[in-house]
Amino acid sequence: MKSLFFILIFILGVSPAFSQSTNIYDESNPQQRYIEDNSDFAKLWRQTLVARKSGNIQLFNMLRDRLKNEFPQKFSGTTNAQNFPTAVMENNMQPPFTGDWGSGDYLVVNSPAYLPPANNTQAGLDLEVDSLGNKYAAYISQNRDTLRVMKSTDQGVSWAYILNVTPGGTNKWHSFDFFIADSSNTFKLGFAVVRTSSSSSYDGQLYWMVIDANGGGFKATQILSTPSGFGHINPSIVCDSYYWSYSLNYWYVAYQFVNSGTGVGTGLRAALSMDNGISWAQDTVRNSFNDFNLDIDYRHNSYDSIYVVYCNDLTPSNPNLRLNRISLGNFGTSTGWTQYNVQASADPEVDPEIAVNRQTNEMACIWTQTTGGVKKVNFNYTPESGAYWTHLGSIANYSNDCDRGKIDCNEQQGAYRISYVSKGSSADTVIYCSAFTLPPTSRSVVSANINSSTTTSPDISGFKISAGAYGGGIVFVGAGQNKIFYDGSNVSPTGISSNGNEIPGTFSLSQNYPNPFNPETKIDFALPKSAYVSIVVYNAIGQQVTNIISQNFEAGYYTYSFNAASLTSGIYFYKITAGEFTDTKKMVLIK
């Protein structure tokens, strides 16, 4: 009897730890049992996909309507209800600041923006670009009573409000994401946005909203009703319009399912609309776990799949990075999602982002990882064919903390654009890098005046300027003043001029004049043919101070007026790179 008593005590004593380790193992090694759903719904769902791939719009619409009529329990969505979000079109131009990549920034809006908490840094600011090069910035106002959408048609130099959306009633905006459906010059801005009953609650109501490129045509649909005691928050949205006409495209949304009082997640969900936001099919990506920091994307061709990347805090001090996938033909059926460990390390991993290269069908993922107490930005990517997630590497691996990474691969371009924040003792620096193949081999300073207390992640987008010419742009909250700025690699620097119509015979970089100078000087350079030109300024010990020119130029003679008012007295070097040509000159600033 005594032996039995001690055996019972032992079992009771170890069962909590045993249960915790079992949960961790089950979470990271889920059972991947593939179950083919052959129900009537699943069969009709796949027939609809086949009709879409054939381009037969009439058949697609007929099968889609059959799905909604025969299986109404599979779809959700409410339109035009009382106290829905309401929108007001605006057109108020903001007076721009002057500046360029690294030496100045354009003011997007001169009013405070919402600063999200540290565990949700991507909730309050977003940048997207259409295939014509127009830029759109959206943000939540500081008091969370307005979602504002702004547009620039002149490379980010000036911005106009095109829409203000209020949440309705006494509600507050909580989080949002948006994406541009860009189909044959048909542009629709689709938003996944969450409102809550108060600033402190998590009883999120999830909406899909859409507007035209000029801010008109506003429509709002509540994607699904919110159960009592729960909430839907922190959404991510994407559209597959690159491959389809707008009438055939699908919208995809992923979101957290949480306790409305605590915000702790009990599941990760996804929704899909095949009728431009009117109705939504639902699926469960994962159940039971607190999954957060999520992002969603779609991969075409033979994969035809949806991917959701996220983190979880089953071990609170060590969040783990995960990715789940499902083929489009199995969405909403009884077939489960397949889970991958993109980075199977013992270190904490947060803030993942995924980007699909529409040109090559390659996928890339970045995240922040803390190793040895220092934060760094890592990546992994998967080519169109071959093993998943075998190209692991680092984008920012320095002695200081680097975090808040964002990645974009513009649909029309195929180049990865990456931004992150490099932490300093008194201020942070926004860093930009780009590459067609990861990892990038260079980086540029976007702005060195970000206050260290700012939690908002800068957001990035790439775009095509002209045939063979590309650019990247970043919006960020700056300098403790809580205002939103834009800077871009193709923004024309102030004070640059073309000198006549002659074509030089060789590349050249001239000595600046005057030299010494205070605080302005002129730099001449010559290009015998069109080239992408970068002129970078370094201090006396070889540290990059600023990138004063970073854009494409036609052949010709040019003069750049450099203002060094922000620099201290001393010796500096400026280096030009134009194609294969490089040259370096010394200049002296005396104040």
Backbone hydrogen bonds, N-H to C=O, Kabsch-Sander energy under -0.5 kcal/mol:
donor,donor_aa,acceptor,acceptor_aa,energy
5,F,1,M,-2.1
6,F,2,K,-2.1
7,I,3,S,-2.0
8,L,4,L,-2.2
9,I,5,F,-2.3
10,F,6,F,-2.3
11,I,7,I,-2.3
12,L,8,L,-2.6
13,G,9,I,-2.3
14,V,10,F,-1.8
15,S,11,I,-1.5
18,F,14,V,-2.7
19,S,15,S,-2.9
20,Q,16,P,-2.4
21,S,17,A,-2.5
22,T,18,F,-2.1
23,N,19,S,-2.5
24,I,20,Q,-2.2
25,Y,21,S,-2.3
26,D,22,T,-3.0
27,E,23,N,-2.4
28,S,24,I,-2.0
29,N,25,Y,-1.8
32,Q,30,P,-0.5
33,R,31,Q,-1.2
34,Y,32,Q,-0.7
35,I,33,R,-0.6
36,E,34,Y,-0.5
37,D,35,I,-0.6
38,N,36,E,-0.7
43,K,39,S,-2.3
44,L,40,D,-2.3
45,W,41,F,-2.7
46,R,42,A,-2.1
47,Q,43,K,-2.0
48,T,44,L,-1.9
49,L,45,W,-1.5
50,V,46,R,-2.2
51,A,47,Q,-2.2
52,R,48,T,-2.0
53,K,49,L,-2.4
54,S,50,V,-1.7
55,G,51,A,-0.6
55,G,52,R,-1.2
56,N,51,A,-1.3
57,I,55,G,-1.4
60,F,56,N,-2.6
61,N,57,I,-2.8
62,M,58,Q,-1.9
63,L,59,L,-2.7
64,R,60,F,-2.8
65,D,61,N,-2.3
66,R,62,M,-1.9
67,L,63,L,-2.4
68,K,64,R,-2.0
69,N,65,D,-2.3
70,E,66,R,-3.2
71,F,67,L,-2.0
74,K,71,F,-1.9
75,F,72,P,-1.6
76,S,280,W,-2.2
78,T,222,Q,-1.9
80,N,220,A,-0.7
84,F,81,A,-1.2
86,T,166,T,-1.7
88,V,164,N,-2.5
93,M,91,N,-0.7
94,Q,159,W,-2.1
102,G,446,V,-0.9
103,S,100,D,-1.1
104,G,100,D,-1.6
106,Y,486,Y,-2.8
108,V,484,I,-2.5
109,V,484,I,-1.4
113,A,482,N,-1.0
114,Y,140,I,-3.0
120,N,117,P,-2.2
121,T,118,A,-0.5
123,A,120,N,-1.5
126,D,138,A,-2.2
128,E,136,Y,-2.4
130,D,134,N,-2.2
133,G,130,D,-2.0
135,K,152,S,-2.5
136,Y,128,E,-2.9
137,A,150,M,-1.9
138,A,126,D,-2.4
139,Y,148,R,-2.0
140,I,124,G,-1.5
141,S,146,T,-2.7
142,Q,112,P,-1.2
144,R,141,S,-1.7
147,L,165,V,-2.8
148,R,139,Y,-2.7
148,R,146,T,-0.6
149,V,163,L,-2.8
150,M,137,A,-3.1
151,K,160,A,-2.5
152,S,135,K,-2.6
157,V,154,D,-1.2
160,A,151,K,-2.4
161,Y,92,N,-1.0
162,I,149,V,-2.7
163,L,149,V,-1.6
164,N,88,V,-2.2
165,V,147,L,-2.6
166,T,86,T,-2.6
166,T,164,N,-0.5
171,N,168,G,-1.6
172,K,196,T,-2.8
173,W,144,R,-2.8
174,H,194,V,-3.2
175,S,194,V,-0.9
176,F,123,A,-1.0
177,D,192,A,-1.8
179,F,190,G,-2.2
181,A,179,F,-0.6
181,A,188,K,-3.1
182,D,180,I,-0.8
183,S,181,A,-0.6
183,S,186,T,-2.2
184,S,182,D,-0.5
186,T,183,S,-1.4
187,F,185,N,-0.7
188,K,181,A,-1.8
188,K,186,T,-0.5
189,L,211,I,-2.7
190,G,179,F,-2.7
190,G,188,K,-0.8
191,F,209,M,-3.5
192,A,177,D,-2.7
193,V,191,F,-0.6
193,V,207,Y,-2.5
194,V,175,S,-2.8
195,R,205,Q,-1.8
196,T,172,K,-3.0
201,S,198,S,-0.6
202,Y,260,S,-2.1
204,G,202,Y,-2.3
205,Q,195,R,-2.8
206,L,204,G,-0.5
207,Y,193,V,-3.0
207,Y,205,Q,-0.5
208,W,221,T,-2.9
209,M,191,F,-2.2
210,V,219,K,-2.0
211,I,189,L,-1.6
212,D,216,G,-3.5
213,A,187,F,-0.7
215,G,212,D,-1.8
219,K,210,V,-1.7
221,T,208,W,-2.6
222,Q,78,T,-3.1
223,I,206,L,-1.9
223,I,221,T,-0.7
224,L,206,L,-0.7
230,F,227,P,-1.9
231,G,258,V,-1.8
232,H,204,G,-1.9
233,I,231,G,-0.5
233,I,256,Q,-1.7
236,S,254,A,-2.1
238,V,252,Y,-2.0
240,D,250,Y,-1.8
243,Y,240,D,-1.7
244,W,240,D,-0.5
248,L,245,S,-1.8
249,N,245,S,-0.9
251,W,273,S,-2.3
252,Y,238,V,-2.9
253,V,271,A,-2.5
254,A,236,S,-2.3
255,Y,269,R,-2.2
256,Q,233,I,-2.7
257,F,267,G,-2.5
258,V,231,G,-2.7
258,V,256,Q,-0.6
259,N,264,V,-2.4
260,S,229,G,-1.8
263,G,259,N,-2.7
266,T,257,F,-3.4
267,G,257,F,-1.0
268,L,286,R,-2.6
269,R,255,Y,-2.5
270,A,283,D,-2.5
271,A,253,V,-3.0
272,L,281,A,-2.3
273,S,251,W,-2.3
278,I,275,D,-0.8
280,W,76,S,-2.6
281,A,272,L,-3.1
282,Q,74,K,-0.8
283,D,270,A,-2.3
285,V,268,L,-1.9
285,V,283,D,-0.6
286,R,268,L,-1.9
288,S,266,T,-2.1
291,D,289,F,-1.4
292,F,311,C,-3.0
295,D,309,V,-2.0
297,D,307,Y,-2.1
299,R,305,S,-2.6
303,Y,300,H,-1.1
304,D,300,H,-0.7
305,S,299,R,-1.9
306,I,326,I,-2.8
307,Y,297,D,-2.8
308,V,324,N,-2.6
309,V,295,D,-2.4
310,Y,322,R,-2.3
311,C,292,F,-2.9
312,N,320,N,-1.3
313,D,290,N,-1.1
318,N,315,T,-2.4
320,N,312,N,-2.0
322,R,310,Y,-2.7
323,L,340,Y,-2.0
324,N,308,V,-2.8
325,R,338,T,-2.5
326,I,306,I,-1.9
328,L,304,D,-3.2
330,N,327,S,-1.8
331,F,327,S,-0.6
331,F,328,L,-1.0
333,T,330,N,-1.8
338,T,325,R,-2.9
340,Y,323,L,-3.3
342,V,340,Y,-0.8
345,S,343,Q,-1.4
349,E,319,P,-2.1
350,V,368,T,-2.6
353,E,366,I,-2.3
355,A,364,A,-2.6
357,N,362,E,-3.4
358,R,356,V,-0.9
361,N,357,N,-3.1
363,M,382,T,-2.5
364,A,355,A,-2.6
365,C,380,N,-2.8
366,I,353,E,-2.2
367,W,378,N,-1.6
368,T,350,V,-2.7
369,Q,376,K,-3.0
370,T,348,P,-2.0
371,T,369,Q,-0.7
371,T,374,V,-2.6
374,V,371,T,-1.5
376,K,369,Q,-2.3
377,V,396,A,-1.7
378,N,367,W,-2.3
378,N,376,K,-0.6
379,F,393,G,-2.6
380,N,365,C,-2.0
382,T,363,M,-2.9
390,T,381,Y,-0.8
391,H,381,Y,-0.9
392,L,390,T,-0.5
393,G,379,F,-2.5
395,I,377,V,-3.0
396,A,377,V,-2.0
402,C,375,K,-1.3
403,D,421,V,-2.2
406,K,419,S,-2.5
408,D,417,R,-2.3
410,N,415,A,-0.6
413,Q,410,N,-1.7
414,G,410,N,-1.8
416,Y,435,A,-2.6
417,R,408,D,-3.0
418,I,433,C,-2.9
419,S,406,K,-2.2
420,Y,431,I,-1.6
421,V,403,D,-3.2
422,S,420,Y,-0.5
422,S,429,T,-3.2
423,K,401,D,-3.1
423,K,421,V,-0.6
428,D,450,I,-4.0
429,T,422,S,-2.6
430,V,447,S,-3.0
431,I,420,Y,-2.9
431,I,429,T,-0.5
432,Y,444,S,-2.6
433,C,418,I,-2.3
435,A,416,Y,-1.9
444,S,432,Y,-3.0
446,V,430,V,-2.9
446,V,444,S,-0.5
447,S,430,V,-1.0
450,I,428,D,-1.6
451,N,449,N,-0.5
452,S,426,S,-0.7
454,T,451,N,-1.8
457,S,121,T,-2.5
459,D,475,V,-2.2
461,S,473,G,-2.1
463,F,471,G,-2.3
465,I,463,F,-0.6
465,I,469,A,-2.1
466,S,469,A,-1.4
469,A,466,S,-2.3
471,G,463,F,-2.6
473,G,461,S,-2.6
474,I,487,D,-2.9
475,V,459,D,-2.3
476,F,485,F,-2.0
478,G,476,F,-0.5
478,G,483,K,-2.3
479,A,449,N,-1.1
481,Q,478,G,-1.2
482,N,478,G,-0.7
483,K,478,G,-0.8
484,I,109,V,-1.2
485,F,476,F,-2.9
486,Y,106,Y,-2.8
487,D,474,I,-2.1
489,S,472,G,-2.9
491,V,488,G,-1.2
496,I,493,P,-1.1
497,S,559,T,-2.4
499,N,557,Y,-2.8
500,G,498,S,-0.9
508,S,526,A,-1.6
510,S,524,D,-2.7
513,Y,522,K,-1.8
517,F,588,V,-1.9
521,T,562,F,-2.1
522,K,513,Y,-2.4
523,I,560,Y,-2.7
525,F,558,Y,-2.2
526,A,508,S,-2.3
527,L,556,G,-2.4
531,A,553,F,-2.1
533,V,531,A,-0.6
533,V,551,Q,-3.2
534,S,577,T,-2.2
535,I,549,I,-1.9
536,V,575,K,-2.3
537,V,546,T,-3.2
538,Y,573,F,-3.3
539,N,543,Q,-2.3
542,G,539,N,-1.8
545,V,537,V,-3.5
546,T,537,V,-1.3
548,I,535,I,-1.4
548,I,546,T,-0.7
549,I,535,I,-1.4
551,Q,533,V,-1.9
553,F,531,A,-2.5
556,G,527,L,-2.1
558,Y,525,F,-2.6
559,T,497,S,-2.3
560,Y,523,I,-2.9
561,S,495,G,-1.0
562,F,521,T,-2.9
562,F,560,Y,-0.8
563,N,561,S,-0.5
564,A,519,P,-3.0
564,A,562,F,-0.6
567,L,564,A,-1.8
570,G,589,L,-2.3
572,Y,587,M,-3.1
573,F,538,Y,-2.4
574,Y,585,K,-2.4
575,K,536,V,-2.8
576,I,583,D,-2.6
577,T,534,S,-2.5
578,A,581,F,-2.7
579,G,532,Y,-0.9
581,F,578,A,-2.1
583,D,576,I,-1.4
585,K,574,Y,-2.3
587,M,572,Y,-3.1
589,L,570,G,-2.7
590,I,517,F,-2.1
590,I,588,V,-0.5
